[in-house]
Amino acid sequence: MSGKLLWRGSARSQVLAGVLLAIFALIFGLIVMANALTVEPGKKLQGLGWLGPVLVLVLGVVAAIWSSRLAVEIDATELRVRFGPGWPVRRIPWSRVISVEYLTVHPLQWGGWGYRILPLRRAQAVVLRAGEGLRLELSNGSSFVLTVDQADQALDAIRALRSGM
């Protein structure tokens, strides 16, 4: 942590987590079904052969946890976005921020759900759901957008911080 924490918020997407879990469960189910329908008994998965399909399912759970929630922290030096259980962390120092605004995020305007890199728009976005969020215009001409609950409170904290700089 870089300094005294001024604001903390979060965003979650149960829908995104559910979709990811459903996809990986479907893949696991297809593997099980394909194994059950295999005609030749010698070619069926046995013992450690199940390790791969089980790892696919575990990977799905981990992916759902990592990509369906984030925490946002604001202190005097930077804005931090922590994914899943806290890693990775995206740090944006205030020295790189030109402006910040509240906006209503529509996922399809930002390339869908998840961490999006949009080179043609010179933007990156972290979109977990439709709804309130923030857009940071950065000194390199790019922007960073994120969905976060109580984005208006985050904006108030940022404005108070920047007026005191």
N, C-alpha and C positions, 0 to 999 in steps of 0.2 A: 504494500500500500504506500502511496506516495505522500500522502498528507492526511489532514483531518477530513473524514468523510462528511460531505455536506448533504448528500441525497443518495438514496438507494431505491431502486425499483426493479421490477421483473416483468417478464412476459412468459406465458406458457401456451402451448397448443396441444390440447388433448387429441384434437383431430389429426394433427401431423403425427403424433406418437402412435395413435391407433392405426393410421394408414401404414406406417412403416412396420409395425408389428404384424399387421394383416399380410403384408407382402412377404415378409420373411417366414411367417407361419405357412403361407400358401406354398412357398418354395420347399419348405420342410415337408409339408404334406405331399407334394408332388414326388419328392424323392422317396418317401415311404411307400406311396402308391406304386411308383415304378418298380421299387424293390419287391413289393408283394406280387406284382403281375409278371415278374421275370419268370420265364418258363424253366430255365435251367437252374436247378437248385445250387449248383456249384458257383454260380455267378451272383447269388444274393449277398447283400451286405451282412456280415457277421462280425461279432466281437469289436475290434478296433475300427472296422470298416464304417461303423456308425459315427466315428469321431467327426468326420467331415460334415455330415448333415446336422449334428448337434452343434458344431461350431457355427454353422450358418444361422441357426436359431439364436444362439448366444449373441452373435454379431448383430442380429436384428434388434435384440433388446438393448444392447449398448448404443446402437445408432438411434433408436427411439429416445433414449434418455438424453444423449448428447445434443440431438437436433430439435428437441421439442421444448426446451426451456432456456432462458438466459437471464442473467442478472446485470443490471446497469448500475455503475457507481460513479459518482461525481465528487471530485475533491478540488482543491485549489490549483492543481497542476494538470489534471487530465480527466477525460471521460474514459471509463473502462467498461467493456462488454465481456462478460464471462459466460461461456457456453456450458451447457449441461451441468456437470458437477463442479465446474470452476475452471476448466481448462479446455481449450485454449483461451487466451485473453487477447482481445483487440484493444489497444491503447491509442487514444488520440489526444495528444497534448494540446492545451488551449492555445499555445503559440501557433499552431497550424490551423486554427479555426477562424474563419472570417465572419461567419454568421450562423445562427441556429434558429430554426423555426419549427413550430408545431404543424403537423399535417395529418390528414387522414390517409392511411396507407391502404391501398388496394393491391393485393398480391400480384395480380396479373399485370399491373403497370410496372412492376419491378421484377418480372421474369419468373414469378411463382413464389413458392414457399421455400424457406431455408436461407443459406448464405449465398447471395447472388453477386456475381462480378459482371458488370455491364460495361465493357470497354467502349462501345459506341456512344454511350451516355456519360462516360467518364464518372461512373458511380459504382458504389458497392452498397448492398442492402442486406439487412438481416430481417427477414419477414417470417414471423411465426403465425400471424393471423391478420385478418383485416381489422382496421381500427386505428386508434390513436398512436402517433409515433413522432419522431423527431427527424429533421433533416439538418445535417451539418454541412455547410459549404466550406471547403478546405482551401488553404493557400495555394495548393498546386492546381487549382481549377476543377478538382473533382468534388463529388459529394458522397456522403455516407448517410444512409437512411436506416432507421431501426424502429421496430414496433416495441412499445413499452407501455405498461399500464401507468396511468396517472402522468402522462407525458407533459401535461400542463404544469404540474408541480415541478417536474424536472426542468422545464423551460424557465420557470420562476427562479429556481435555484441557480441556474446558469446565468440568467440576467443579473441577479443580485451579485454573483461572483464577479462577473465581467464589469459591472459598474464600479466595483471596488478596486479593479486592477489599475 
